[in-house]
Amino acid sequence: MHKQTITTSTNQYDVVVGDDLLSTLYTYLPKAYQHILVVTDSVVNELYTEKVLTHLPDSAKVSVHVVPAGEASKSMEQYSELLTEAIVQQLDRKSLIIALGGGMIGDLAGFVASTYMRGIDYIQVPTTILAHDSSVGGKVAINHPEGKNLIGSFYPPQAVIYDVSTLQSLPDKEIRSGYAEVVKHGFISNRAYLDDVLKTDLTTQIDPIVTTEHLQKGIAVKASVVERDEKESNIRKYLNFGHTLGHAIESELGYGQITHGEAVAIGMLFAIRVSEYKFKISLPYDAFYRWLSANNYPLQLPAIPLEKLVERMKIDKKSENSTVQLVLLKEIGEPTSENISDEELTDLLEKFMGELGSE
Amino acid sequence: MHKQTITTSTNQYDVVVGDDLLSTLYTYLPKAYQHILVVTDSVVNELYTEKVLTHLPDSAKVSVHVVPAGEASKSMEQYSELLTEAIVQQLDRKSLIIALGGGMIGDLAGFVASTYMRGIDYIQVPTTILAHDSSVGGKVAINHPEGKNLIGSFYPPQAVIYDVSTLQSLPDKEIRSGYAEVVKHGFISNRAYLDDVLKTDLTTQIDPIVTTEHLQKGIAVKASVVERDEKESNIRKYLNFGHTLGHAIESELGYGQITHGEAVAIGMLFAIRVSEYKFKISLPYDAFYRWLSANNYPLQLPAIPLEKLVERMKIDKKSENSTVQLVLLKEIGEPTSENISDEELTDLLEKFMGELGSE
C-alpha cells in the first residue's frame, strides 16, 4: 500500500494505492460521514458495490445510484437525474458521494458533488488503470453533444482510494488504454520510470505490486504537475503529450472504435517523431513502437483524410488562436510546447502516417 | 461613483456603484475580451441591452441570450440551453459572460460561467436593489423543483458594475424587496447606517446619490462578512437575519404572493422581538415597524397555521440537526446565532403573529 498527499488551492487529500483496499476503504476517509451516496455504473456495480457496502460503517445511511456503463452516461440527463437522487435521498452539506468506477463515473459523480448545494465532499474509488490519470487533478465534467468535457468544474476529491485488485476484471483494451497514460507519465517525467514501464507485459495477469508501483509513480507525476498549475494555463499542458493527435483520431474514428489510450499511444509516436525532427535529437521511438506492438495496441488505422485530422487538431480545446500547439520532448522528462503551422503539421503528419501504414 | 475591492480565496474584484455606468461599463472590466455573451431577461432586455451593446468595443464579438423574466428561469432547462448557446456562439476559455439583470440572471448566468469549460469569466451588472445582496459573495445557483438554489457553485465574478439609474424602472414591490436587505445590512452592522436607511422614503423617486451610498454600504457589510467566511460555516450565517421565518413565509404563501424582501422584513420583526425577549434588551422594533408601514410593506399576512411555519423553518437549508437556528441581535451591529427548541419557537411565533395581526 502506498499513500501520497496532494495539495490543491482549496484542500489536501490522500491518494492511496494498493491491493484489496475496498474492504478497508472507510479507514482512509478524512472524517466520518452520516450519509453516503455511492455512484457507480452497471458493470462495476455487479462486481464491487456489495464489497464496498459491506465494509462501510453501520452508523452511516448509505444509498446506491447506478448509471448505465459507458461514456454516454456523462450527460446532462444523468447529471440531472443524479442531482434529483441526491435530493430524494436527502443528502445534506455534510454528506459524502463515493464515485466507484472508471473515469466516466469519477467525472460525473464529481461534477454532481461540485454543484450539489454548492459543493459537498466526494471521494474517487477508481476501478480502471486510465482513472489513475483522471482521478487526480480535480477536473470533473460531463459531455455536451458538441464536445467532451465542455461542462464541468475544478473540484478536488477528499481522497482517492485505488484498489488495484479491481483492475483484474478489466478487458485487455482497457488495460492498454490505461497503460498508455502510464507510459505518457514516464515520457514527460523520467527515463528510469519509462524504461521500467516499457518492460511490462500487458498480455499476462496483472501483478498487484508492479501495478501499484507504476500507478503510484504516474499519479506522482500528474500530482506534481497539477499542484504547480491547477488551472491548465502553463505546465499542465504537458499532460497533453500525445493527446492532440490522439483526440483527433478518437473523434474522427468515432468514440468506441479505438480506446482513448490507444489513440494517445499513436499520438505519442507522432509527437516523438516531431520532437526528433524539430530538435534534431533521437528518442526511443523504436523501443516504444515494439512495446506497443507486442502488447497488441492497434498501430494501423483506417485511412483518415489528413485535412480532417488537422481540422480536428485545430478545434481541440487545448489549441489557442487556431494554431495547433503540440507538446514535444526535448528529451525524456523534458516536455515543451510548440506552435506548429498548418502546413508544417500536414507535412509531418503525412510522413508519419506513411511510416505507420494504414489497415 | 464608488468603488470597492473584494478579496476572495481565488480572486479580487471591484464593485463599482454609481449613476449611468452602463455607458462606461467596459472601462471597469479587469481586461479586454474578444468574445462576450450578454445574458439577460425579457424585461431588462427591452430596457438596457441596447445601451450596453452600444458601448461595448467594436473589436469584441458580442451575442445576446434572453431568458424569460421570473424565478422560473433559474431552471435546469434554461441552464442547459444557455450552455448550448455558449457552445453555438463558440465562447472559449477567454470569453466573458455579462449577467445583465436581477438576482435570477446573476445566479443563472454565473452558474453557467462557473461550469462552462470548467469556468470562464463573468461580470454582474445588477438592475435591481435586491441584487446588491446576491451579486456579491460568489454564490451562483439554479433551483430544483424540490428547493431553491440546491444546484450551484461558489464562483466569484470578475467585477460587479452597478448602475443605479437602472433602478428607476423598478416596480414598487421590487424596491421594497431590495431595501429590506439594505435594512438587514444596517441591523447586522451599525446603528448610524441603519438610522440613515430608515429615513428613506421609498414612495418617491429614487435619489441616485442616496441610493448609491446605501447600496455601497450594504455591499461593504456583505463583502466584509463573506471575505471572512466564504463557505457559510460561521459568520456568514448572520446574513440570514430575518431569513429563517422569511423563507418559511415565502414558501408557505407560494413564491410570487410576497416578495423575498417583504417576507424577510416580517422575519426581521420577529427576530427583533425574539432578541428582546432572549437578551432582555430593547431594540427599535417600533421605529422599524413604522418605516415598513409608511413604505407600504405588507405587514398583515393571510392566516398560516403555526405548525406549518415551524415545519418550514426546520427544513430550511440553514438549519442543522433539525433544530431551528435563529440569527438574533445582542444589539444593533452585533448578530449572534441561537438554537431554539420547537416548543419555544412555537410560543414565540404565536405571540408575534398575534401582535402583527392577520388580514
Interface residues (C-beta under 8 A of the other chain):
Chain A: S9 T10 M76 S80 L83 T84 I87 V88 D92 R93 F111 S114 T115 Y116 M117 R118 G119 K139 A141 H144 E146 G147 N149 L150 I151 G152 S153 F154 K317
Chain B: S9 T10 M76 S80 L83 T84 I87 V88 D92 R93 F111 S114 T115 Y116 M117 R118 G119 K139 A141 H144 E146 G147 N149 L150 I151 G152 S153 F154 K317
